[in-house]
Every structure is written in structure tokens, then in C-alpha cells.
Amino acid sequence: MPVPKAETRLPFSFQAADLGQTVATGNGHAVLVSYYASPLAQGRKQTYVLFVTNPTLQGNLQNIRWQVNNEDVTNQETVWEFTPADTGSFELNVTLLDNSNVELETLTLTQVVAPVNQELENLIELDDATHPVAGDPTTSREIINDLLVHLHDIADASSNEILNRLLFGISYIEANDHDQAARDRLIGQLRTHVNGGQAANFFQDAAPGAGICRLRPEILAMTIQSGASPLIPWELLPQDDAALQTALTRIRAALAALSENHRIDLFNVLRFPKASLKATKMIVDNIRAQLFSNNSLETIMTNTANATSLLNHFKTGPLAPPTP
């Protein structure tokens, strides 16, 4: 079986653990990544991605066997979904098989399932609840039950409260505006474009933003470093319409000129929730350095005008100052 391009490499500037909960073969030729980390929430969909990074293993691979609890499926899919029905620990065994059904590699990922967050459920049940976490039940359940472990891993609330709240707020707003089904459909479309080598379609469909934080590929590529430079040059977007279109044409040409490997890397940062959160932090840090004299996030976010400006740069920029 040909391994899909999207699953042939990990993002060059990220470690496997930056993508989610992982396990790798001893030789590192295959890596299994879970979108979410233990403790998982009971009854919530989990997504797993198998990366096969070794060319010889890619050439010998014919089938993949996914085994967990009473489920035992053999297919040629490198992405698999599972919804744990019970609490407690479980093992997901993934076996890579050749065309004679001989085992090439096996990975075992152990995870723990806990009940959904009961404090949140209590808030949702209160008709007059005013706590912001209970604002939208579907979004709140996703962020609290699925994403909270990653949020605290990237920005621990006890030591980095401002960043933690910022990442929570961005992911909550974007998840509320674009539900999980819509985000999953877009990621599926982008994966199809990546696997088919369709650069123009990839960047066109990703342009409004993708993933849990709705990251746009241009500001992501302006932030991720390749050696001493970002993938594409940092460029402020003019507010004059004609100048803006000229700048966007230049930026889109730079994106189109990226190598296929870098396009795959951008996709995988957009795809995985934990990677998107880490990239959001990286983008915020880049905006601080470029446009706020490297002032601390606390200093910026305690000033309403500066906080609004930073978020506008993140969502639609980076923006040039208005023309006098």
C-alpha cells in the first residue's frame, strides 16, 4: 500500500510529542499519535494517526491492524477513530503487516479514560449559570474534556496564566464559530490536497484558517523557522485595498514556492490540536517580537487597545499601520 504523503513525515520543527500523545517503534521508523492525551473523556471520539517515516518500511507495508478492546480491524488506513465507552485504561495495538501478513512493526499506546468533567456538566445543567465555560455546551465539552490537558501542557495555568487564558480563549472562540464536524471536514479536504500534491488547492482552502485555533498558513509560515529564517518572509499587510492585493499575491507566490515537505509540515501543524496550540503560542511570540518591542504578554494583554491589536494581528494580519 502507498503510505499517504501526509503520514510520511513529522513536521521538521516539531517533535512527535508536540503533536499529541505518542508512541514510537524502537527504531523510530513508525510513530503513532493520538489527537488527545490521557485522561481521555468517556464517550468522546478519539483520532489516531500512524506515521511511517522510513522509506523501506513504507515500501514493505501492505496492511495495518488496529486492535483495541473488542475491536479488531485490518485495513490500509493510516488514520483511525475510536470512541471509548468505558472508563479505565486500554491498549491500542497497531501492527504493520507486509503482503504475506508478516508483522513488520507493532506499536502499543496505553491510555486512560475518565468520566466527562462533572463540574462542567453541573454548570451546563444550571439554567442561570453565568460561568463562561458553560457558555456553549458543545464547545465547552470539547475544550474542557479534550483539549485541557494540552492547554496546561503548553501553558500551565499556575505559572503562565495569561498565556493559558489567551490560548483557551482563542481555541474556544474558534471552536464555537466552527464546530468540530466542519473543522474535521476541512482537515480531510486539506489532507486530500496534500496527498494529491495539489498545492494551489491546499493553500486556497486553508486560507481562512484551519484547525482548532483556525491558523492561517501565511502567518504560520512567517513564524516557523527553517534554519535562521522563517519559511516565508515576514510581511505586514497594508490596509489600502490595492496594496493589500499586491502583498497577498506576493505572499501566495511565496507559499506556492514552498517544497512539498514543508507543505506537508504546515498541514500537520494545522491538523493536530496540540500542535496548533503550540503554533499559536509561537505566532503570538512572533507578533510580540515584531510589533510590540518584545513586551511581555502580560503587559500587552492588560492594555485593552494593545490586546485588541495583538488579536487582530493574529486573526487577520500581520497588519501594517494605517497610511497617513
C-alpha positions in Angstrom: 0.0 0.0 0.0 1.3 3.5 -0.7 1.6 5.5 2.5 -0.2 8.8 2.2 2.2 11.7 1.9 0.6 13.4 4.9 1.8 10.5 7.1 5.3 10.1 5.7 7.0 12.7 7.9 6.7 14.6 11.1 6.8 18.5 11.0 10.5 19.4 10.8 10.5 21.9 13.6 8.2 19.8 15.9 8.8 16.7 18.0 6.3 13.9 17.9 5.2 14.8 21.5 4.3 18.3 20.2 1.5 16.7 18.1 -0.3 14.7 20.9 0.2 11.6 23.0 2.6 9.4 21.1 4.4 6.1 21.0 7.2 5.1 18.5 8.9 2.0 17.4 12.3 1.4 18.9 14.0 2.3 15.7 11.8 5.4 15.1 10.5 4.1 11.8 6.9 4.5 12.8 5.1 6.8 15.2 1.5 6.6 16.5 0.0 9.9 17.5 -3.3 10.4 19.5 -5.0 13.7 19.0 -5.7 13.9 22.7 -3.8 12.8 25.8 -4.8 10.8 28.8 -7.1 11.1 30.7 -9.4 10.9 27.7 -13.1 11.6 28.3 -15.6 8.7 28.2 -17.8 8.6 25.2 -15.8 11.2 23.2 -14.3 10.4 19.7 -10.6 9.9 19.6 -8.4 10.1 16.5 -5.2 8.3 15.9 -2.6 8.9 13.1 0.1 6.5 12.1 3.2 8.0 10.6 5.5 5.7 8.7 8.7 7.7 8.2 11.2 5.1 7.0 11.2 4.6 3.1 12.0 0.8 3.4 9.1 0.3 5.8 6.8 2.4 3.6 7.7 0.2 0.6 7.0 -3.1 2.5 3.8 -2.0 4.2 0.7 -3.6 2.9 -1.9 -3.6 5.7 -2.4 -2.1 9.2 -4.2 -3.9 12.0 -5.9 -1.8 14.7 -6.8 -3.6 17.9 -8.5 -2.2 21.0 -10.8 -3.9 23.4 -13.2 -6.0 21.3 -12.4 -4.1 18.1 -10.0 -5.7 15.6 -9.8 -4.1 12.2 -7.3 -4.7 9.4 -7.2 -2.0 6.6 -4.9 0.3 4.7 -5.9 3.4 6.7 -3.3 5.5 8.5 -6.0 7.5 10.3 -8.3 5.7 12.7 -11.1 6.7 15.1 -12.3 5.1 18.3 -14.8 6.2 20.9 -14.1 4.6 24.4 -17.4 3.5 26.0 -16.0 2.6 29.4 -13.7 4.3 32.0 -10.4 2.7 32.9 -7.2 2.0 30.9 -7.0 0.4 27.5 -4.3 -0.5 25.0 -4.4 0.3 21.3 -2.2 -2.1 19.4 -1.2 -1.1 15.8 0.5 -3.8 13.7 2.1 -3.1 10.4 1.9 -6.1 8.0 3.6 -6.9 4.7 1.9 -8.6 1.7 2.4 -12.0 3.3 0.7 -10.8 6.5 4.0 -10.9 8.3 4.5 -8.4 11.1 6.9 -5.6 10.3 6.4 -3.4 13.4 4.0 -3.1 16.3 3.1 -0.1 18.4 1.2 -0.2 21.7 -0.3 3.0 23.1 -1.8 2.8 26.6 -4.4 5.4 27.5 -6.7 6.1 30.4 -10.4 7.0 30.1 -12.1 9.1 32.8 -15.7 10.3 33.1 -16.5 13.6 31.4 -15.9 16.7 33.6 -18.7 16.7 36.1 -18.2 20.3 37.3 -18.8 21.4 33.7 -21.9 19.2 33.4 -23.2 20.8 36.7 -22.7 24.2 35.2 -24.5 23.3 32.0 -27.4 22.0 34.0 -27.9 25.3 35.7 -30.3 27.4 33.7 -28.9 30.6 35.2 -25.3 29.6 35.1 -23.1 32.6 34.1 -19.7 30.9 34.2 -18.1 31.5 30.7 -17.1 27.8 30.5 -20.7 26.9 30.2 -21.4 29.5 27.5 -21.9 26.9 24.8 -22.3 23.3 26.0 -20.9 21.6 22.8 -17.8 23.9 22.6 -17.3 23.8 26.4 -17.4 20.0 26.4 -14.8 19.8 23.6 -12.4 22.3 25.2 -12.6 21.0 28.7 -12.8 17.3 28.1 -10.5 17.0 25.1 -8.1 20.0 25.0 -7.5 21.0 28.6 -4.5 18.6 29.1 -2.8 20.1 26.0 -3.6 23.6 27.1 -2.0 23.1 30.5 1.0 21.3 29.0 1.8 24.2 26.7 0.9 27.0 29.1 0.5 25.8 32.7 -2.2 27.9 34.4 -0.3 28.2 37.7 2.9 29.6 36.1 1.7 31.1 32.9 -1.8 32.2 33.5 -2.0 35.0 30.8 -0.9 32.7 28.0 -3.1 29.9 29.3 -6.1 32.2 29.2 -5.2 33.5 25.8 -4.9 30.0 24.3 -8.1 28.9 26.0 -9.9 32.0 24.6 -8.7 31.6 21.0 -9.4 27.9 20.9 -12.8 28.4 22.5 -13.9 31.2 20.2 -12.7 29.4 17.0 -14.3 26.1 18.1 -17.5 27.9 18.8 -17.6 29.6 15.5 -16.5 26.5 13.5 -17.8 23.2 15.0 -15.8 20.1 15.2 -17.5 18.4 12.2 -16.8 21.4 10.0 -13.1 21.6 11.1 -12.7 17.8 10.5 -14.2 18.1 7.0 -11.7 20.9 6.2 -8.8 18.9 7.6 -9.9 16.0 5.5 -10.0 18.2 2.3 -6.6 19.6 3.1 -5.2 16.1 3.6 -6.6 15.1 0.2 -4.8 18.1 -1.4 -1.6 17.2 0.4 -1.7 13.6 -0.7 -2.5 14.6 -4.2 0.2 17.2 -4.5 -2.3 19.9 -5.1 -0.5 23.0 -3.7 -2.9 25.6 -5.1 -6.0 23.8 -3.7 -4.3 23.3 -0.4 -3.5 27.0 0.2 -6.8 28.2 -1.3 -8.9 26.0 1.1 -6.6 26.7 4.1 -6.5 30.5 3.5 -9.4 31.3 6.0 -7.6 29.2 8.7 -7.8 25.6 9.8 -7.6 23.5 12.9 -8.7 24.2 16.5 -7.2 27.7 16.5 -8.1 28.5 12.9 -4.5 29.2 11.9 -3.8 30.7 8.5 -0.9 29.2 6.6 0.7 32.5 5.7 1.2 33.7 9.3 2.2 30.2 10.3 4.8 30.1 7.5 6.1 33.5 8.6 6.7 32.1 12.0 8.0 28.6 11.7 11.8 28.8 11.3 13.8 26.9 8.6 17.4 27.4 9.8 17.8 31.1 10.6 14.8 32.3 8.6 11.1 31.7 8.5 9.6 29.6 5.7 8.4 32.8 4.0 9.4 36.4 4.8 7.6 38.4 7.5 5.4 40.9 5.7 2.9 43.4 7.0 -0.5 43.5 5.2 -1.4 47.1 4.0 -4.8 48.4 4.8 -5.1 50.0 1.3 -7.0 47.6 -0.9 -4.8 47.8 -3.9 -1.6 47.5 -1.9 -3.1 44.6 0.1 -3.9 42.7 -3.0 -0.3 43.2 -4.2 1.1 42.0 -0.9 -1.3 39.0 -0.8 -0.2 38.0 -4.4 3.4 38.1 -3.3 2.7 36.1 -0.1 0.7 33.5 -2.0 3.5 33.1 -4.5 6.0 32.5 -1.7 3.7 29.9 -0.2 3.3 28.2 -3.6 7.1 28.0 -3.9 7.5 26.0 -0.7 8.7 22.5 -1.0 6.2 19.7 -0.8 7.8 18.6 2.5 7.2 22.0 4.0 3.6 21.9 2.8 3.1 18.6 4.5 4.6 20.0 7.7 2.2 23.0 7.6 -0.7 20.7 7.2 0.3 18.5 10.2 0.7 21.6 12.4 -2.8 22.6 11.4 -4.2 19.1 11.8 -3.2 18.2 15.4 -4.9 20.2 18.2 -1.7 20.2 20.4 0.5 21.3 17.5 -2.0 24.1 16.7 -1.9 25.4 20.3 1.9 25.3 20.3 2.0 27.1 16.9 -0.5 29.7 18.2 2.0 30.4 21.1 4.8 30.7 18.5 2.8 33.1 16.4 1.9 35.3 19.4 5.5 35.4 20.4 6.5 36.4 16.9 3.9 39.2 16.8 5.2 40.4 20.2 8.8 40.5 19.0 8.0 42.1 15.6 5.3 44.6 16.6 5.3 45.1 20.3 9.0 45.6 21.0 9.1 42.2 22.6 7.0 43.5 25.6 5.7 40.7 27.8 2.3 39.2 27.1 1.1 40.3 30.5 2.0 43.9 29.6 0.2 43.7 26.3 -2.9 42.0 27.5 -3.5 44.3 30.4 -3.9 47.2 27.9 -7.2 46.9 26.1 -6.0 48.6 22.9 -2.9 46.6 22.7 -4.7 43.3 23.5 -7.2 44.0 20.7 -4.4 44.9 18.3 -2.5 41.7 19.0 -5.6 39.6 18.4 -6.3 41.4 15.2 -2.7 40.8 14.0 -3.2 37.1 14.9 -6.5 36.7 13.2 -6.1 38.8 10.0 -2.5 40.1 9.9 0.2 40.9 10.5 -1.2 44.3 9.7 0.6 47.4 8.6 -0.2 50.7 10.3 -2.9 52.9 8.6 -1.5 55.0 5.8 -1.5 58.7 6.9 
